[in-house]
Amino acid sequence: MLQLIFQGLINPSVDDIKQAFAPFYTATSLSEATDINVLHELKEGLDEVGVYEWAEAMLHRRKEELELYKLFANDEAFKVSWRDSLQRLFEGGA
């Protein structure tokens, strides 16, 4: 399901998210859908005041991405998504 959300193929409702996490939690306190722009707005605010060094943040992010890649590298759906993303990148698409 996360891959479909990431690719923009589905837009789950609050109930969909609650149902997906139900096996792992006995209670969920999600009253409304989250705003996907919150992180982007937070980053813009931090960028404006220079709270961090951009190079340091990107290095940390790349290390996390590498760990995620190692985790998912054997997943066939991940491989297909990764290949498609790279293909779009090199073809100049978004």
C-alpha positions in Angstrom: 0.0 0.0 0.0 2.8 2.4 0.8 4.3 2.0 -2.6 1.0 2.8 -4.3 0.7 6.0 -2.1 4.3 6.9 -3.0 3.6 6.5 -6.7 0.5 8.6 -6.4 -1.7 5.7 -7.6 -4.0 5.9 -4.5 -5.0 8.5 -2.0 -6.1 6.6 1.1 -8.7 8.0 3.5 -8.3 8.2 7.3 -10.3 5.0 7.6 -8.0 3.2 5.1 -5.0 4.2 7.2 -6.6 3.1 10.4 -7.6 -0.3 8.9 -4.1 -0.8 7.5 -2.5 -0.2 11.0 -5.2 -2.0 12.9 -3.2 -5.3 13.2 -0.4 -3.4 14.9 -2.2 -1.0 17.3 -5.2 -1.4 19.6 -6.1 2.2 19.4 -5.6 4.9 16.7 -6.1 8.5 17.3 -6.3 9.9 13.8 -9.1 12.4 13.6 -8.5 13.8 10.1 -6.3 13.3 7.1 -2.8 14.7 7.4 -1.5 17.5 5.3 1.3 16.1 3.1 2.7 19.6 2.7 3.6 20.0 6.4 7.1 18.7 6.0 7.8 20.8 2.9 6.6 23.9 4.8 8.7 23.0 7.8 11.8 22.6 5.6 11.2 26.0 3.9 11.0 27.6 7.4 14.2 26.0 8.5 15.9 27.0 5.3 14.9 30.6 5.7 16.4 30.9 9.2 19.4 28.7 8.5 18.9 26.3 11.4 21.0 23.6 9.8 23.7 23.2 7.2 22.1 21.9 4.0 25.1 19.7 3.2 24.9 18.0 6.6 21.2 17.4 6.3 21.6 15.9 2.8 24.4 13.6 3.9 22.3 12.3 6.8 19.4 11.8 4.4 21.5 9.9 1.9 22.7 7.6 4.6 19.1 6.9 5.6 18.2 6.3 2.0 21.0 3.8 1.6 19.8 1.9 4.6 16.3 1.8 3.2 17.6 0.7 -0.2 19.5 -2.2 1.5 16.3 -3.1 3.3 14.2 -3.2 0.2 16.7 -4.3 -2.4 15.4 -7.8 -2.6 11.7 -6.7 -2.9 10.6 -7.2 -6.5 8.0 -4.3 -6.3 10.7 -2.0 -5.0 13.1 -3.0 -7.8 10.4 -2.2 -10.4 9.5 1.1 -8.8 13.2 2.0 -8.5 13.9 1.2 -12.1 10.9 3.2 -13.3 11.9 6.2 -11.2 15.5 6.2 -12.6 14.1 5.8 -16.1 11.9 8.8 -15.6 14.7 10.8 -14.1 17.1 10.1 -17.0 14.4 10.8 -19.6 13.8 14.2 -18.0 10.4 13.4 -16.6 9.2 14.1 -13.1 
